[in-house]
Amino acid sequence: MAKQRGLDNRSRDNNGQTRAKNGNTRLGTLRETYGENFAPGRRSDMKLDTLLEETDSTSLSDYLRNQKR
């Protein structure tokens, strides 16, 4: 049975949770999905973990939620 696709076409694990983005993902890669205005003013080679730490975010979803405010 194929696993159901989730947010941003990521796979879901057996309990239905969407697999988390890897903290080593570079912002340049995330900009391909979220647009050129994702994390403005930050270098494209910055890692997601660093962005989350600098913004006191717990996850990519948390960062995105906080940026909409």
C-alpha positions as CSV (number, residue, x, y, z in Angstrom):
1,M,0.0,0.0,0.0
2,A,1.5,3.4,-1.0
3,K,1.9,5.9,1.7
4,Q,-0.3,9.0,1.6
5,R,1.5,12.1,0.4
6,G,1.5,15.0,2.8
7,L,2.3,18.7,3.1
8,D,4.7,19.9,0.3
9,N,4.5,16.4,-1.2
10,R,6.4,14.9,1.8
11,S,5.6,11.3,2.9
12,R,3.6,10.4,5.9
13,D,4.9,7.8,8.4
14,N,2.7,4.9,9.7
15,N,0.9,7.0,12.2
16,G,-0.1,9.6,9.7
17,Q,2.4,12.3,10.8
18,T,4.1,14.3,8.0
19,R,7.9,13.6,8.0
20,A,9.8,16.6,9.3
21,K,12.1,18.7,7.1
22,N,15.7,17.9,7.7
23,G,17.5,20.6,9.6
24,N,20.4,20.4,7.1
25,T,18.1,21.7,4.4
26,R,19.5,24.9,2.9
27,L,17.3,28.0,2.6
28,G,18.0,28.1,-1.2
29,T,16.3,24.7,-1.4
30,L,13.3,25.9,0.7
31,R,13.0,29.0,-1.6
32,E,12.3,26.7,-4.5
33,T,9.1,25.6,-2.6
34,Y,8.2,28.7,-0.6
35,G,9.3,31.4,-3.0
36,E,12.2,33.9,-3.2
37,N,10.9,35.9,-0.3
38,F,11.3,33.0,2.1
39,A,13.6,34.1,5.0
40,P,14.5,37.5,3.4
41,G,17.9,38.9,4.2
42,R,19.4,35.5,4.8
43,R,22.0,33.7,2.7
44,S,20.8,30.8,0.5
45,D,23.4,28.5,2.0
46,M,22.1,29.0,5.6
47,K,20.7,25.8,7.1
48,L,17.2,25.4,8.3
49,D,18.4,24.6,11.9
50,T,20.2,27.9,12.1
51,L,17.2,29.8,10.9
52,L,15.0,28.1,13.4
53,E,17.5,28.8,16.2
54,E,17.8,32.5,15.3
55,T,14.1,33.0,15.2
56,D,13.2,30.9,18.2
57,S,11.0,28.6,16.1
58,T,10.5,24.9,16.9
59,S,9.9,23.8,13.3
60,L,9.5,25.0,9.8
61,S,5.7,25.1,10.3
62,D,6.2,27.2,13.4
63,Y,8.5,29.6,11.5
64,L,6.0,29.9,8.7
65,R,3.1,30.6,11.1
66,N,5.1,33.3,12.9
67,Q,6.1,35.0,9.7
68,K,2.5,35.6,8.7
69,R,1.8,37.8,11.8
